[in-house]
């Protein structure tokens, strides 16, 4: 087992305090958005003992670190990426591609000679990016389209030309094709509304909320919040078509390929397939490619995919997602002294990453014994076998099903 040093990502939407506090580091006043614990080549974690990037360590000993089955199934790569994410302001309105679409598009951008760090690229790798988010604190998001009839009911009565047109469209076409047309009206480069039109919709939402006449006070507040951060962006209006989501600590949501979503605020653990492919429709200073989003997005109405924790042992629950790339478990123990011999076996095998959420823990495997406290992580190779933990606290384990 080796201690992992995660890689911090300083995106503009991050909190200046949440991640420094979690990691036990001083805040420097800049936004700390995510910390990555994985082997993605764009920002691999490093092994503290050797300062070696995790991807290079796996490349040198794939069978020992990944195990034969994972090595063969995922072509010698760690198939997941574990993160802690801390949005203080909304993220972009985005979707992630399917594996097939990502592979095709990545190859096309490579053939066009676009460097991996080119701002003109959409695809940083050839993988899909389904993801699971588990709240550590109160977490707000938007995810997936409402039914056309419900979206029409929210648009009704706002009294702007744009919302009246969207309302009529959804009433006349109360099915997925109608929702796709409404979304296309908002984000397509040839049809997107101008900033003044967006501002009128945001003002109408704020006014309706203040009068106490909103059919969805929460979404009216969200529209105004988005407008404050991204004035004039058509993604502000698109929020009227989407499901609002609140996750309380310990609650989880799965975001499959093609699901439109935006995280708004909070602190959470996130696990995903090892990819950084993000297609943005708006609400971002980064590259927006609405045409590519429209190729990948699913407009079928569906509630957010909440994932219930399944009890595996008295100490461990698992959050199972319907994919083969990853699974996530949470272990909570209260054995008293941190010196208590480890005795809680954590279900799982293969290459694992353990991340302590709080407390003082002791982790033991065939490779030895290590201490773990809040914000610290371990990489456990496949050859380590059974992992046991003692002490008092909570940790998450990322692994392969």
N, C-alpha and C positions, 0 to 999 in steps of 0.2 A: 504494500500500500504506500502511496506517495501523497503528500500534501499538495493540493492544487492552488495556484495563484490565479484567480479569475482575472479576466480582462475587462476593464471598465470602459463603457462607451458613453461619451459625453454629448448626447444629442440634446437639441435645444429644449425639448419637452420634459426633460428630466428634473427631478427634485435636487436642490442643492444640499438637502439635509438627510433624506431618508436612507440612501445607500451608504453614505459615510457613517451614519449611525449604525447601520446593520453590520458593516465591515469593521467597525471600531477604528475608523480613521478620521483625522481632522477634516472638516469641510474646507474647501478652498474657494467657495463662493460660486463655482461653476456648476452647471447642471450635470448631475450624475444620473443617467437614464437607465442603463442596464449594466449588469456584470455577467459576462459569459463564462460558463464552465463547460468546456467542450473542446473538440478538435477541429472545428471549422477553420480552414486555412486563412480566412480573412482576419480572425482574431482568436487564435487558439489560447487556451489556458496553458500555464507553464508548470512544470514540476519544480517545487521549491528547492529540493535537494540538489538538482542538477541544472536548473534554469533552462531545461530543454522544453521546447514547445510540445504539447501533448500529441499533436498530429505527427511530428517527427519521431517521437518515441514509439508510437503505434506503427508507423511505417517501418521502423527498424526491427520490431518484434511482433508482427501482427497476430501470429497464432498464439503466442504466450499471453498477450495482453487482451485480445478479443475473444479467444477461443475458436476452435475449428468451425463451429456452426455459424457464428456471427461473421467470422472472416469470410466464409464462402457466400453467405447470404447478402453481404453488403460490400463485397469487393474490397475487403481489407480496410474499411473505414468504420469509425465509430458512428452509428446511424442516428444518434440524437444529439441535441444541444440543450443544455440546462441553463436557465437564466434566472436572475432576480431582476424584476422590472419595477421602476418607480416613476410613473408618469405624474407630473404635477400639473401639466396642461395637456390638452388632447393630442393624441397621435393622429397620423394621417388616416383618411378614409381609404381602406385598402382591401385587397384580396390576395390570396396566394394561389399559384397555378397548380394544376395536377402534375404528376411526375412525367407523363408523356409530353405535355405541352412545354414543361420546363426543359426537358432534354432537347426537344426540337428547336426551341427558341434560343437556348444557350449555344447550340451548335451553329445556328444561323448568325448570331452576333459574333461568335468566334470567326466564322468564315468571312464576315465583313471587316475583320481586323480591328474590332473595338477592344481596347485594353480593358482588363478587369475593373480598373478604377475609373473608367470613363464615365462622365456624368450622362452620357447618351445611352448607357446600358440599362436594361431592365433586369437582366438575368446574371447573377454572380456565380451561379453553379447550375448543375443539371438536375436538381432534386426538387421534389415537392416540399411543402412546408405546412402540413397540418400541425396544429398546436393545442396544448392543454394549459389552461391558466388556473392556478389555485390561489385564492386570496389569502394574504397574510394579514391585511387590514382591509377596511371597507374599500371596495373596488367598484368603479363605475365604468360602463362600456355601452356601446351600441353593437348589435350583432344580428344580421339577417333581416330580410324584408318582412314586413307585416303582410297580412292579406290585403288585396287591393281594396276591399270594402272598408276595412278598418282604416287604412291610409286615407281613403276618400273622406271618411267621417272626420278625421283630424284636419284635413285640408279645408273642409267645408266652413264657410263663414269667415275666413281670414280676410276676404275682400280685396285681394290683390289680383292683378291680371294673371300673374304667373300661377298662383295657387288655384285660381278659377279654372285655368286651362288644364292643370294637372288633375283637378277634381273631375272635370268633364271627361277627360281621357280614361280615368280609372272607373268611372261609372259606366261608360260605354263599353269598356273592355275589362271586366272584372276577373282577370285571369293573369297568368304569368306573362303572357305577351304584352298585356297592358302595363304591367309593372316594368317590364324591360323598356317599353317605349317611354314611360315617365322618367325612369332613371337616365335613359339616353338623352332625353330633352334637357336634363340638368347638367350632364357632364361631358357630352360630346362636344368637341371643339367647334363644330359648325352650328350648334344650337344652344350652347350654354348661356344662361342669362348674364347680363352685365352687372357690375357691382351695385349700381343704384337699385336695380330690381331685387337683388338679394337683400339689400338693406331694408327695403320696404317690407319684405316677408318677415325678416327678423323683428322689425318694429311691430308688425301686426301680431306676432306671437307674444311679444312682451306685453303689449296692450291687452290682449285677450287674457293672459295670465293675471295681470293686475286687476282686471275686472272680475276675476273669479268665474269666468265663463268657458274655461278651456276643457275640451273633452279628454285632454291628456296634459295636465299641468307640468308633469315631469318633462315631457318632450318639448313643451314650449320653453321651459327654463333652459333645456339643453341647447335649443336653437340659438337662444340669446347668448349663452356661454360660448358657443362655437363662433358666433359672429364677433364677439369681443376679441377672440384670439385670431380669427381669420376673416376680417371684414371684407365682404364682397365675394367670398368664395362660394361657388355653387354647392359645394359639399354641405354648407350650412343648411340649405333647403332640403337636401337629400336626407337629412336626419329625420324629417317628417315621415319618411317612408319606412323607417327602420325600428327594430325592437330595442327599447332601453333595457339595460341589464344592471342589476346590483348583485354583487357577490359579497357575502359576509365571510369573516375569517373561517377557513376550512372548506368553503364552497368552491366548486370547480365548474369550468365551462370548456367544452371542446369546440374548436374552430376548424372545420374541414376545409379542404381545397375548394375555392370558389365562393366561400362565405364572406360577404361584405361585412366589415367590422371596423371599429375604432375604439381604442381604449382611452378613457377620459381622465381618470385619476385613481390613485391608490398605490398599494404595494403588494406584489404577488410573486410567486414562483411560477415560471413558465418553462414548459418542456415542449420540444418540437423536433421534427425531422431535421437533420443537420443541413440547413439551408439558410440563405439570406435573400431569397427571392421575394421581393415585396413589390406589388403593382399598385400604384397610388392613383386614386380618382380625384383627390383634392385634399384640403386641409393640411397642406404641407408646403414648406419652402423647397423641398426636394423635387426631383423629377416627377412630374405627373404625366401619365400616359393613359388617358381615358379610353382610347380605342383598344388598347391591350387589355385593360380591365374589362371592357364589354365583351371581349372574346372569352374571358375566363369566369366571369361572375355567374353565380346561380341566382335566379330571380324567383325561384319557387318559394312561396311563403312557408316559413317554418319557425317555430319557437326556438330560442337559443338552446343549444344542446348542453344542458346541465348534466354533470356526471356525479352520481352519488358515490360516496366512499363505501367500499366493500371491506368488511372486517375480515382480515386474514388470520390474525392472532390476537390475543388480549392487548398487545402493544401496537400492532401495525394495521393500518388500513391502506387500501390501494385504490387508485383512480384509473380505471381501465378505459382506454380509448380504442376505437375500432380500427387500429392499424398495427403493423408489425414493427415499426421503427422504435417505439419506446413504450415504457410504462413508468408510472410514478407512484411511490408509496410514502407514507408518513408514519414514523414511529415515535411514540410518546412513552417515556419511561420516568418513573419517580422512585428510584431505589435508594435515595438518600445520598450518601457520600459519593463523590466522583471517583473514589478509589475502589468502589465495589467491583468485584470481578465481573466482567461482562458475561451475561447469561441469556439475554434476549436475542435469539436468532432472528435475523431479518430475512424474510423470504426473498429469493432471487438468486440469480447466478449470472455468469458471463461478465462483461465489463460493466462496472457500476461506478457511479459518482455519488458520494454521500456529502450532504451539505447540512451543517448544524444551523437550526433556526434560533435556538436559545439553550441555556443551561450549560452544564459541564459533563461531557460524555467521554467514555472510553470505548474505543473500537478495537476489536481483536479478530484476527483471521490466521490462516496458516502462515502468513507473511509477517506476523508480529502484532504489536499492540501500539495504538496511537491515541493521543488525546485530541478532543475536538470540542470547540466552543463556538458560540454564535458567529456566523459569517465565515467560518473555516470549512474547507472542503477537502475530501480525499478522493483520489482515483484508486479503485480496487480492480486489479486485473482479473481476468477469468481464472487464472491459476490459483488465486487466493482462496477459492472455495467458499465455505460458509462464513458469513460475517456475523459476529455477535457484538452486542452493545450493552454497556452498563452505565451507571451514573444517574443523572437526572437531567431531563431536557427533551428536546424534539429534534428530529432530523428527517430530511427527505432523502429518498434514494431514487436515482434515475437508473434504469436498467433496460434490457431488451427482453420482450416477452419470450 
